[in-house]
Amino acid sequence: MTPSTTPAPPHDAPGWRVPGTLVLRLMLVAVLAVALSGALSAWLVTRASGQEAVRRMVAQQTDEVEVVARLLASKIEQSQKVLRTVAAGITPAMLESPSTLEWILQQGLPAVQFFDAMQVARDNGELRINLRAGRLEKAADLDPAERDALRRTLVDGKPLVSELIAVRTSGARVMFTMPLHREDGTVLGVVAGVLRLQSQGLLPPSMALPAREDSRLIVFTRDGTILSHSDPSRILGQVRDEPGLAPVYAQWQSQAQPVVGRGATHMQPDHIVSMAGMPLPQWIVARVSHSQALLEPLQGAQREAWWLAAASMLLCMLLVAAIMAFMAQPLAQLTHSAGRMLKPQARTSDPPIDLVWPRAGGEVGELVRVFEGLVRQGRQQQLTHSTLDGQFQAILDNASVGIVISRQGMLDVVGRQASVMLGYGPGELQGRPASTLHATEADYARLGERVQAEFAAHGTFDGDVCFTRKDGTPVWARVQGRGVRPGEMDGGTVWILEDITAAREAQVQLAWEQTHDALTQLYNRAAFDERLGALLAERSARPRVMDAQGQELHGHGVVLFMDLDHFTVVNDIAGHDAGDDVLRHVARLLESQVRQIGWAARLGGDEFAVVLPGCALARGQAVAEQLRASVQAWEPSYQGRSFTLGVSIGLVVLDASLQDVPSVLYAADMACYDAKRAGRNRVETRHANQATASGRMVLGPV
């Protein structure tokens, strides 16, 4: 090529362009959206994590006091069992012989060693034995509270756990009493065992360990006396002096609530208090935790999470702004070039040689092609368009079919018939995007791909298309498309639309009638065979996954073959109209109960089938039994007479041995026959290897 013919280098070479105001506003909106969504997500996560942490702490603390309460209750019960064992070893004769009774308690009954002290008294209140720490003591040395507990047991004739007997911490103790009975049931005497409060059999000091600064484990009586405490110096103190626990105890005492074994947690401003009771000794276990100390690790983690979220949001905002600025470069270049095109020196029929258009796809690419087309066409084509528009519109308004002319995705011309078909007024669609005629952009994009493929293969388009009217309702049209220039779409496309909505609805109705039973509205026999065959084929194609026992991990599915019992009685007595009503009601019953897990069909006459894909055998049997019970519970009434119906159901599992529809139906029919033969109105299950020839074959379509 000679130098004289070499084009001059462009004066508007591509380079970095500052995005326009619209893109800058979109970038600001995107950055704010990232910041807002990040902050909202972080707040929701921290709030949810805080609530979950508190809930877990409350649940853990409630469970802890319940466990401790049950443990202490079991200790009380164990002490009573030991005392009952001691009482069983004492006979009426021993009460008359103190020496024998002393030997029995010191040598003959090992269970006596469980208690710190033992007393035995006769029915007249005379104390026969006062054994303390293995040594006999005088009856006069017995504490008045202990003597009172013995007396109450003799009067009531029932075991007793005494209130706390205490003068000082080291001497605090609890007495357990057990009445001794004669053969006639009268009270012969009483035996008592005493345990120190801090003994291993009751409340050992180790129970409150390990001590924590932020939490205290406390056991106290109903009147507020502390029996066990993380701080030993607080034992035998009062609950009303305990921070956090005092207001909860006061509220509980004012309401006169009974001591129950269930735990309950109360949230105080600075404390979390959990309480659980032991009904028999009327003791209460409480855990008092300082809420701020418990939540401090969580709050520290939340602060750290907020800093990490803020850093992540800042990075995301910068990244989003950079990506949007980079993606907006074609649009910025297009804006710059379009502005140069509108200058007086650029208003020619051809684009100026120094004008550079960006090479981009999507909307920018479409706009580039529009600008390039405008420059090439120039004023000559604009004059031609203005002349032809009126002629075209007159022709289109009088055409018997809908005609639309589109160019570059825009509706250039829309005929009157097309506007009426689509529910728009005259001229209302003129100049609007073709996507206006579709419910979503995705639908429009799929149609565009289809049109492109048809034009590439045949140079034309001919097919059925679903459009959306102005009111949102669908309308089907037979569409034929031809390029204004044969075989090309760039110069515009002429579309001819013919309304086929009524014909298509008729086709849909015909297709439905071919697959459904007219009486029951269920699938008919042909549709049942087709759907079951497809299910069997899909199952055969799917690889089998086995567990360690050699069983398939995925459910096989089951098929139910159902035959109504005593249906002919309804037909013979009440007539066929009543029989048809029975079949319709049974169909509705089946469909309502299996809609979520399978589907039902009428095979003919009073025979139905239900398919439960992926259903295990046990689940299928439960569903079958539910259906049988529902049919039996319904008692229809016709012509003043009530009828009782039943249904015999045969169940077969869709295992690997059943490969086709006839074999499945045969197995299910044999199971139904077993149900009939076993007395009707029952469910029988068969596997394929049980379905031997028994003289009954599956009937064909009825």
C-alpha positions in Angstrom: 0.0 0.0 0.0 1.4 3.5 -1.0 1.9 6.2 1.6 -0.8 8.3 0.0 -3.4 5.7 0.7 -2.4 4.9 4.3 -5.0 6.3 6.7 -4.0 8.8 9.3 -3.7 7.6 12.8 -6.8 8.3 14.9 -6.7 11.4 17.0 -9.0 9.8 19.6 -7.1 6.8 20.6 -8.6 4.7 23.4 -7.4 5.5 26.9 -8.5 5.8 30.5 -11.7 7.9 30.7 -13.3 9.2 33.8 -16.8 7.6 34.1 -19.8 9.8 33.8 -22.1 11.0 36.6 -24.5 8.1 36.2 -21.7 5.5 36.6 -20.3 7.5 39.6 -23.7 7.5 41.2 -24.0 3.8 40.6 -20.5 3.3 42.1 -21.6 5.3 45.2 -24.8 3.3 45.5 -22.8 0.0 45.2 -20.3 1.1 47.8 -23.0 2.2 50.2 -24.9 -1.1 49.6 -21.8 -3.1 50.4 -21.2 -1.1 53.5 -24.8 -1.3 54.6 -25.2 -5.0 53.9 -21.8 -5.7 55.6 -22.7 -3.7 58.7 -26.2 -5.2 58.9 -24.8 -8.8 58.5 -22.2 -8.2 61.1 -24.8 -6.8 63.5 -27.2 -9.6 62.9 -24.4 -12.2 63.4 -23.1 -10.6 66.6 -26.6 -10.2 68.0 -27.6 -13.8 67.1 -24.3 -15.1 68.5 -24.8 -13.1 71.7 -28.4 -14.4 72.2 -27.3 -17.9 71.4 -24.4 -17.7 73.9 -26.7 -16.4 76.6 -29.3 -19.1 75.8 -26.6 -21.8 76.0 -25.2 -20.5 79.3 -28.8 -20.3 80.7 -29.5 -23.9 79.5 -26.2 -25.2 80.8 -26.7 -23.5 84.2 -30.3 -24.7 84.4 -29.2 -28.3 83.6 -26.4 -28.0 86.2 -28.6 -27.2 89.1 -31.1 -29.9 88.0 -28.3 -32.5 88.0 -27.0 -31.4 91.4 -30.6 -31.4 92.8 -31.2 -34.9 91.4 -27.8 -36.0 92.9 -28.7 -34.7 96.3 -32.2 -36.2 96.1 -30.6 -39.6 95.2 -28.3 -39.2 98.3 -31.4 -38.6 100.5 -33.2 -41.6 98.9 -30.0 -43.8 99.3 -29.9 -42.8 103.0 -33.5 -43.8 103.4 -32.9 -47.1 101.7 -29.9 -47.8 104.1 -32.1 -46.9 107.1 -34.9 -49.2 105.7 -32.3 -52.0 105.6 -31.4 -51.4 109.2 -35.1 -51.3 110.2 -35.7 -54.7 108.5 -33.0 -56.3 110.7 -34.6 -55.2 114.0 -37.2 -57.7 115.4 -39.8 -57.0 118.2 -37.7 -59.2 120.5 -34.6 -57.1 120.0 -36.5 -54.0 121.4 -36.9 -55.9 124.7 -33.2 -56.7 124.9 -31.0 -53.6 124.7 -27.8 -55.7 124.7 -28.9 -57.7 121.7 -30.0 -54.5 120.0 -26.7 -52.9 120.8 -24.8 -55.9 119.3 -26.9 -55.9 116.2 -26.3 -52.2 115.6 -22.6 -52.3 116.3 -21.6 -55.7 114.9 -24.5 -57.4 113.0 -25.6 -54.8 110.6 -22.9 -53.2 108.4 -25.4 -50.7 107.1 -25.3 -48.9 110.5 -21.8 -47.6 109.7 -23.3 -45.4 107.0 -24.7 -43.0 109.7 -22.9 -40.9 112.1 -25.4 -41.7 114.9 -28.3 -44.2 115.4 -31.2 -44.2 117.8 -33.9 -46.8 118.5 -37.0 -46.1 120.5 -40.1 -48.1 121.5 -43.7 -47.1 120.7 -44.0 -45.5 124.2 -41.2 -43.1 123.4 -38.6 -44.9 125.5 -35.2 -44.5 123.9 -33.6 -48.0 123.9 -30.3 -47.2 122.0 -28.5 -43.9 121.5 -25.4 -44.8 119.5 -23.2 -41.9 118.4 -19.9 -42.4 116.5 -19.9 -46.0 117.6 -20.3 -45.3 121.3 -23.4 -45.6 123.5 -24.6 -42.3 125.0 -27.3 -41.6 127.6 -30.9 -41.0 126.5 -30.8 -37.6 128.2 -28.0 -36.5 125.9 -30.4 -36.7 122.9 -31.0 -33.4 121.2 -34.6 -32.1 121.7 -35.0 -31.7 117.9 -34.0 -35.3 117.4 -36.3 -36.5 120.1 -39.1 -34.5 118.4 -38.4 -36.2 115.1 -38.6 -39.6 116.8 -41.9 -38.7 118.4 -43.5 -37.4 115.1 -42.6 -40.7 113.4 -44.2 -42.7 116.2 -47.4 -40.7 115.9 -47.6 -40.5 112.1 -46.2 -44.0 111.4 -44.3 -42.6 108.3 -40.6 -42.1 107.4 -39.3 -38.6 108.1 -36.4 -36.4 107.0 -36.0 -33.8 109.6 -35.3 -30.1 109.3 -31.7 -29.0 109.7 -30.5 -29.6 113.3 -27.6 -27.2 114.0 -26.0 -25.2 116.7 -22.8 -24.5 114.8 -21.4 -25.4 111.4 -19.5 -28.5 112.6 -22.5 -29.9 114.4 -25.1 -29.3 111.7 -26.9 -32.6 110.9 -30.0 -34.2 109.4 -32.0 -37.0 111.0 -33.7 -39.8 109.0 -36.4 -41.9 110.8 -38.1 -45.1 109.8 -41.0 -46.7 111.8 -40.9 -50.3 113.0 -44.2 -52.2 112.4 -45.7 -55.3 114.0 -47.2 -58.0 111.8 -50.7 -56.4 112.3 -49.3 -53.1 110.9 -49.3 -51.2 114.2 -46.2 -49.1 115.1 -43.7 -51.1 117.2 -41.0 -48.5 117.5 -38.8 -46.2 115.5 -35.2 -46.4 114.2 -33.3 -43.2 113.3 -30.0 -42.4 111.5 -28.2 -39.1 111.7 -25.8 -37.7 109.0 -23.6 -34.7 109.5 -24.4 -31.9 107.0 -20.9 -32.0 105.4 -20.5 -35.8 105.5 -19.9 -37.8 102.3 -23.4 -39.2 102.4 -25.0 -35.7 102.3 -23.2 -32.5 101.4 -19.4 -33.0 101.3 -17.3 -29.9 101.0 -16.0 -31.1 97.6 -19.4 -30.7 96.1 -19.0 -26.9 95.7 -15.6 -27.2 94.0 -14.1 -25.9 91.8 -14.9 -22.4 93.0 -15.1 -19.7 90.4 -15.0 -16.0 91.0 -17.9 -15.4 88.6 -20.2 -18.2 89.9 -21.4 -19.6 93.2 -23.1 -23.0 93.8 -25.4 -22.7 96.9 -27.7 -25.3 98.6 -30.2 -23.8 101.1 -33.3 -24.8 102.9 -36.8 -23.4 102.3 -36.4 -20.9 105.1 -33.2 -19.5 103.5 -30.5 -21.2 105.6 -27.4 -22.0 103.6 -26.3 -25.6 103.7 -23.5 -25.6 101.2 -21.6 -22.8 99.6 -18.5 -22.2 97.4 -17.3 -20.1 100.4 -17.3 -22.4 103.5 -17.6 -19.3 105.8 -21.1 -18.7 104.4 -22.5 -22.1 105.5 -25.5 -21.7 107.9 -25.7 -18.1 106.7 -28.9 -16.6 105.2 -29.8 -16.4 101.5 -31.0 -12.9 101.9 -27.4 -11.8 102.3 -26.4 -13.3 98.9 -26.0 -10.8 96.0 -28.1 -11.7 93.0 -29.9 -14.6 94.8 -31.6 -12.6 97.5 -34.2 -10.8 95.2 -35.0 -14.1 93.4 -35.5 -15.9 96.7 -37.6 -13.1 98.1 -39.8 -13.2 95.0 -40.1 -17.0 95.2 -40.9 -16.9 98.9 -43.6 -14.1 98.4 -45.4 -16.2 95.8 -45.3 -19.3 98.1 -44.3 -21.6 95.3 -43.8 -25.3 96.1 -40.3 -26.8 95.9 -40.2 -28.7 92.6 -37.4 -30.7 90.8 -37.5 -28.7 87.6 -34.9 -26.0 87.1 -35.7 -22.4 86.4 -33.4 -19.5 85.5 -34.0 -15.8 86.3 -32.1 -13.0 84.6 -31.1 -10.2 87.0 -29.4 -6.9 86.0 -25.9 -8.2 86.9 -26.5 -11.9 87.7 -27.9 -15.1 86.2 -29.7 -17.2 88.9 -30.7 -20.8 88.3 -32.7 -22.8 90.9 -33.9 -26.3 91.3 -35.5 -28.0 94.3 -35.6 -31.3 96.1 -39.2 -31.9 97.2 -38.5 -34.4 100.0 -36.1 -32.5 102.2 -37.4 -29.1 100.9 -33.9 -28.0 99.9 -33.1 -25.8 96.9 -29.9 -25.8 94.7 -28.9 -22.5 93.1 -26.2 -21.4 90.8 -25.5 -17.6 90.9 -23.3 -16.3 88.0 -22.1 -12.8 87.3 -23.5 -12.1 83.8 -20.9 -9.5 82.9 -18.0 -11.8 83.7 -19.6 -14.6 81.7 -20.2 -12.5 78.7 -16.9 -10.6 78.7 -15.1 -13.2 76.4 -18.0 -13.1 74.0 -18.0 -9.3 73.9 -14.2 -9.3 73.2 -14.7 -11.7 70.4 -17.6 -9.6 69.0 -15.4 -6.5 69.1 -12.7 -8.3 67.2 -15.3 -9.6 64.7 -16.5 -6.0 64.2 -13.0 -4.8 63.4 -12.5 -7.7 60.9 -15.9 -7.0 59.4 -15.0 -3.3 59.0 -11.7 -4.1 57.3 -13.4 -6.6 55.0 -16.1 -4.1 54.1 -13.5 -1.4 53.3 -11.6 -3.9 51.1 -14.8 -5.0 49.3 -15.9 -1.3 48.7 -12.5 -0.5 47.1 -12.7 -3.7 45.0 -16.2 -3.0 43.9 -15.4 0.6 43.0 -12.3 -0.5 41.0 -14.2 -3.2 39.1 -17.1 -0.9 38.3 -14.7 1.8 37.1 -13.0 -0.7 34.9 -16.2 -2.1 33.5 -17.5 1.4 32.8 -14.6 2.2 30.5 -16.4 1.1 27.3 -19.4 3.3 28.3 -17.1 6.3 29.1 -15.4 5.8 25.7 -18.8 5.5 24.0 -20.0 8.7 25.7 -16.9 10.6 24.6 -17.1 9.4 20.9 -20.8 10.1 20.8 -20.2 13.6 21.9 -17.6 14.1 19.1 -20.0 12.7 16.6 -22.6 15.3 17.4 -20.2 18.2 16.7 -20.8 20.1 13.4 -17.7 18.8 11.8 -18.7 15.3 12.4 -22.2 15.5 11.0 -21.6 13.7 7.7 -23.1 10.5 6.3 -20.0 8.6 7.2 -18.2 8.6 10.5 -15.1 10.7 10.8 -11.9 8.9 10.3 -10.6 9.9 13.7 -13.6 8.7 15.6 -12.9 5.5 17.6 -15.8 3.4 19.0 -15.2 1.0 21.9 -15.4 -2.7 21.1 -17.7 -4.1 23.9 -20.5 -6.5 24.3 -23.9 -6.3 26.0 -25.7 -3.0 26.2 -22.6 -0.9 25.3 -22.1 -3.1 22.2 -25.7 -2.7 21.2 -25.4 1.1 21.6 -22.2 1.1 19.6 -23.9 -0.7 16.7 -26.8 1.7 16.9 -24.5 4.7 16.6 -22.5 3.2 13.8 -25.8 2.4 12.0 -27.0 6.0 12.5 -23.8 7.4 11.1 -23.8 5.1 8.1 -27.5 5.8 7.3 -27.3 9.5 7.6 -30.0 11.9 6.6 -31.0 10.0 3.4 -32.4 7.1 5.4 -34.0 9.5 7.9 -35.9 11.1 5.1 -36.8 7.7 3.7 -38.1 6.6 7.1 -40.2 9.7 7.5 -41.8 9.1 4.1 -42.4 5.4 4.5 -43.7 5.5 8.1 -47.0 6.9 7.1 -47.4 4.4 4.3 -46.4 1.5 6.5 -48.8 2.5 9.3 -51.7 2.7 6.9 -51.0 -0.8 5.6 -50.5 -2.2 9.1 -53.7 -0.6 10.5 -55.8 -2.4 7.8 -54.0 -5.7 7.8 -56.0 -8.7 9.0 -53.1 -10.1 11.0 -50.8 -8.5 13.5 -47.6 -7.0 12.0 -44.6 -5.7 13.9 -41.3 -4.3 12.6 -38.4 -4.3 14.9 -34.9 -3.1 14.6 -32.0 -3.8 17.0 -34.3 -5.0 19.7 -36.7 -2.0 19.4 -40.3 -1.9 18.2 -40.2 0.4 15.2 -43.7 -0.2 13.8 -46.6 -2.0 15.5 -49.8 -2.6 13.6 -53.3 -2.1 14.9 -54.1 -5.8 15.1 -50.9 -6.5 16.9 -51.6 -3.7 19.4 -55.1 -5.1 20.1 -53.8 -8.6 20.4 -51.2 -7.4 23.0 -53.7 -5.2 24.9 -52.1 -1.8 24.0 -53.5 1.3 22.4 -52.5 2.6 19.0 -49.0 3.9 19.0 -48.4 2.9 22.6 -45.7 0.3 21.7 -44.0 2.4 19.1 -40.3 2.8 19.9 -40.3 0.7 23.0 -37.9 -2.3 23.6 -39.1 -5.7 22.3 -38.5 -7.0 25.9 -41.7 -5.1 26.9 -43.7 -8.0 25.4 -42.2 -10.6 27.7 -42.7 -11.2 31.4 -39.0 -11.2 32.3 -35.7 -10.4 30.7 -34.8 -14.1 30.9 -37.8 -15.0 28.7 -36.8 -12.4 26.2 -33.2 -13.6 26.2 -34.3 -17.2 25.6 -36.5 -16.1 22.7 -33.6 -14.1 21.2 -31.3 -17.2 21.3 -34.1 -19.2 19.6 -34.6 -16.5 16.9 -30.9 -16.3 16.2 -30.6 -20.0 15.8 -33.6 -20.1 13.4 -32.3 -17.3 11.3 -28.8 -18.8 11.2 -30.2 -22.1 10.0 -33.1 -21.0 7.7 -32.9 -17.3 7.3 -36.4 -17.0 8.7 -38.3 -17.7 11.9 -41.6 -19.6 12.2 -42.9 -20.8 15.6 -45.2 -20.4 18.5 -44.3 -17.7 21.1 -45.9 -16.7 24.4 -46.1 -12.9 24.9 -47.4 -10.9 27.9 -50.3 -8.5 27.5 -50.2 -5.1 29.1 -52.4 -6.5 31.9 -49.9 -9.3 32.6 -51.9 -12.1 31.1 -50.3 -14.5 28.6 -51.2 -14.6 24.9 -49.9 -17.3 22.4 -49.2 -16.3 18.8 -48.0 -18.1 15.7 -45.0 -15.9 14.7 -43.4 -15.7 11.3 -40.3 -13.5 11.0 -38.5 -12.3 7.9 -35.6 -9.9 7.5 -36.2 -6.6 5.8 -33.2 -7.6 3.8 -33.5 -11.3 3.0 -31.5 -13.5 5.4 -30.4 -10.6 7.6 -31.6 -9.2 10.9 -29.4 -6.2 11.2 -31.6 -4.1 8.8 -34.7 -4.9 10.7 -37.2 -7.7 10.9 -40.9 -8.0 9.9 -43.0 -10.1 12.2 -46.4 -11.5 11.5 -48.5 -12.5 14.6 -51.6 -14.7 14.6 -53.4 -15.3 17.9 -53.6 -19.0 18.7 -54.3 -18.8 22.4 -57.7 -20.5 22.1 -56.3 -23.3 20.0 -53.4 -23.9 22.4 -55.7 -24.0 25.4 -57.8 -26.6 23.5 -54.6 -28.7 22.9 -53.7 -28.5 26.6 -57.2 -29.6 27.6 -57.0 -32.5 25.2 -53.6 -33.6 26.5 -55.0 -33.5 30.0 -58.0 -35.6 29.1 -55.8 -38.2 27.5 -53.8 -38.7 30.7 -56.6 -38.5 33.3 -59.6 -40.4 34.3 -62.8 -38.4 33.5 -64.7 -39.6 36.5 -62.1 -39.4 39.3 -59.7 -36.8 37.8 -56.8 -39.1 38.7 -54.2 -40.4 36.3 -55.6 -43.1 34.0 -54.1 -46.5 33.3 -52.0 -45.3 30.3 -50.5 -42.4 32.2 -49.9 -44.7 35.2 -47.9 -47.1 33.1 -45.9 -44.3 31.5 -45.0 -42.6 34.8 -44.2 -45.8 36.6 -42.1 -47.0 33.6 -40.1 -43.7 33.7 -39.6 -44.1 37.4 -38.3 -47.7 37.0 -36.0 -46.6 34.1 -34.6 -43.7 36.2 -34.0 -46.0 39.2 -32.2 -48.6 37.0 -29.9 -45.9 35.5 -29.0 -44.6 39.0 -25.9 -46.2 40.6 -26.8 -48.3 43.6 -25.1 -47.1 46.9 -24.9 -49.8 49.6 -24.2 -49.5 53.3 -22.0 -51.8 55.5 -24.8 -54.3 55.8 -25.3 -54.6 52.0 -28.5 -52.5 52.0 -29.2 -49.7 49.6 -28.8 -46.3 51.2 -31.6 -44.7 49.1 -35.2 -45.8 49.5 -36.6 -48.1 46.9 -40.2 -46.8 46.8 -43.4 -48.8 47.1 -46.5 -49.4 45.0 -50.0 -50.0 46.5 -52.6 -51.9 44.5 -56.1 -51.2 46.0 -59.4 -52.9 45.4 -62.6 -51.7 47.1 -64.5 -54.2 49.2 -68.3 -54.5 48.9 -68.4 -51.9 46.1 -70.8 -54.0 44.1 -73.3 -53.8 47.0 -73.5 -50.0 46.5 -73.9 -50.4 42.8 -76.6 -53.1 43.1 -78.7 -51.3 45.8 -78.1 -47.6 45.3 -77.4 -47.5 41.6 -74.4 -46.6 39.4 -74.7 -42.9 40.2 -74.0 -43.7 43.9 -71.1 -46.0 42.8 -69.6 -43.2 40.7 -69.9 -40.9 43.8 -68.1 -43.5 45.9 -65.2 -43.7 43.3 -64.9 -39.9 43.2 -64.8 -39.6 47.0 -62.2 -42.4 47.3 -60.1 -40.7 44.6 -60.2 -37.4 46.5 -59.2 -39.2 49.7 -56.2 -40.9 48.0 -55.0 -37.7 46.3 -55.2 -35.6 49.5 -53.2 -38.1 51.6 -50.4 -38.9 49.2 -50.1 -35.6 47.3 -46.9 -34.7 49.1 -45.1 -38.0 48.9 -46.4 -39.7 45.7 -49.3 -39.9 43.2 -52.4 -42.0 42.6 -54.2 -43.4 39.6 -57.4 -45.3 38.7 -56.6 -48.5 36.9 -60.2 -49.3 36.1 -63.5 -50.2 37.8 -62.9 -50.0 41.6 -59.2 -50.6 41.4 -56.7 -47.9 42.3 -52.9 -47.7 42.5 -50.6 -45.4 44.6 -46.9 -44.9 43.8 -44.6 -43.6 46.6 -41.2 -43.0 45.1 -38.2 -43.2 47.5 -40.4 -44.5 50.3 -39.1 -47.1 52.7 -41.1 -50.3 53.4 -42.1 -49.3 56.9 -43.3 -45.9 55.8 -45.2 -47.4 52.9 -47.0 -49.8 55.2 -47.9 -46.9 57.5 -49.3 -44.9 54.6 -51.3 -48.0 53.3 -52.7 -48.6 56.8 -53.7 -44.9 57.0 -55.5 -45.1 53.7 -57.3 -48.3 54.6 -58.5 -46.8 57.9 -59.7 -43.7 56.1 -61.8 -45.6 53.7 -63.2 -47.8 56.4 -64.1 -44.8 58.6 -66.2 -43.3 55.8 -69.8 -44.5 55.8 -71.7 -43.1 52.8 -75.4 -42.8 52.8 -77.6 -43.1 49.7 -81.4 -43.4 49.3 -81.7 -43.4 53.1 -79.4 -46.3 53.7 -75.8 -46.3 55.0 -73.1 -48.4 53.5 -69.8 -49.8 55.0 -66.9 -50.0 52.6 -63.4 -51.4 53.0 -60.3 -51.7 50.8 -57.9 -54.5 50.3 -54.4 -53.2 49.7 -51.4 -55.1 48.2 -48.0 -53.5 48.8 -44.8 -54.3 46.8 -41.4 -52.8 47.2 -39.7 -51.5 44.1 -36.5 -53.5 44.6 -33.9 -54.3 41.9 -35.8 -57.5 40.8 -38.7 -55.5 39.4 -37.6 -54.0 36.1 -40.8 -53.3 34.2 -44.4 -52.2 34.8 -46.1 -55.6 34.2 -43.9 -57.3 36.9 -44.6 -54.5 39.4 -48.4 -54.7 38.8 -48.3 -58.5 39.0 -46.6 -58.5 42.3 -48.9 -55.8 43.7 -52.0 -57.6 42.4 -50.9 -60.8 44.0 -50.4 -59.0 47.4 -53.9 -57.5 47.0 -55.3 -61.0 46.2 -53.6 -62.2 49.5 -55.4 -59.4 51.3 -58.8 -60.5 49.8 -58.2 -64.1 50.6 -57.2 -63.2 54.2 -60.5 -61.6 54.9 -60.5 -58.3 53.0 -60.0 -54.8 54.4 -56.3 -55.3 55.2 -52.8 -54.6 53.9 -50.6 -57.4 52.6 -47.0 -57.0 51.6 -45.2 -59.1 49.0 -41.8 -59.0 47.5 -41.1 -59.9 43.8 -39.9 -63.5 44.6 -43.2 -64.2 46.4 -45.4 -63.3 43.4 -45.5 -66.8 41.9 -48.2 -67.8 39.5 -51.3 -68.4 41.6 -53.9 -68.4 39.0 -54.6 -64.7 39.0 -53.1 -62.3 36.4 -53.1 -58.5 36.2 -55.9 -57.2 34.2 -55.4 -54.9 31.2 -56.8 -51.4 31.0 -60.5 -51.2 31.7 
